[in-house]
């Protein structure tokens, strides 16, 4: 029995030493333009999706989420904060999205297409969207907008807009943005200068 325990302890120590050695060697390629190995990508994706599902499980979705006023208010924040990475109707890709890894979901597509898999079971995807927008996701480029000053109500407005986005065409999208209050946070402050066509942000 002692030999067995000693063998297990030795194996653990050697494994940890090997992992530490690899980490400190600098040989791991952390470049965003080099994808993870498929097995690692699957493991990270599963870990992320299950963590989001568990964290969002007790979030109550507002009964008025389909209210058109919520959609209208959410349009301005989507244009200012989300469109560059998650696209707008009619866009195939964006400059910043091409350089991000993992690639942000295209929220103009239906949910299963956007995430390339079904949402984690057991939790409404609206609740998961709320959690992700509020808390962000480590090492993905997804910001924690709750920490940036967005109130829960503003975040739910954004979720309401995202739910309707796949059904919009370019003209309808632009109409919603023009009718919105622009980039607005929970303090009531409006950032009018932020409301612009994100495609004009940068020119080569």
C-alpha positions, 0 to 999 in steps of 0.5 A: 500500500505504501508503495502504491501511495508513493507511486501516486504521489511521485506521478503527481509531482512529476506531472506538475513539474512537467506542466510547470516546466512547459509553462516556464519554457515559453514554448507554448504558442499564445498567438491569437492567430494560431488556433488551439489543438482541437481537443484543447478547444473542445475542452475549453469550450465545454468548460466555458459553456457549462460554467456559464450555464451554471452561473446563469441558472438562477437569473430571472428573465424579465417578463417584458423582455420582448417589449419594443421599448427595451429593443429600442433602448438596446439598439444604441448600446449594441451599435456602440459596444457590440457591433464591431465584434458581433457584426450587424445585419449584412456584414460577413466579418469585421476587421477586429473580429478577424483578429480575435481568438476565439472568434466572437459569435455572429449575433446576427445569426440564429442562436444555434448558428451563432454559437455553432452548437446548442445553448447549454441545457437547462438555462434560458439563453436570455439569462446566459446572455445577461450573465455574459454581458455583465460579467464577461469571459476570461481570455476571450476579449469579452468585456464585463460590461457590468464593471464598465458601468452598465446597470442590470436594466441596460443589460436586459435592454441589450439582451432584448435587442440581441433576441430580435437581431437575427430577424433584422435586415440592414435597413431595419437595424439602422432604423432601430439604431437611429431611433435609440437613445444612443450609447447609454449607461445606468447613470443615465449618461448619454454618449452621443459621440459614440453613436456612429457607424463602426465601419468608419472607425478605422481606415488603412 
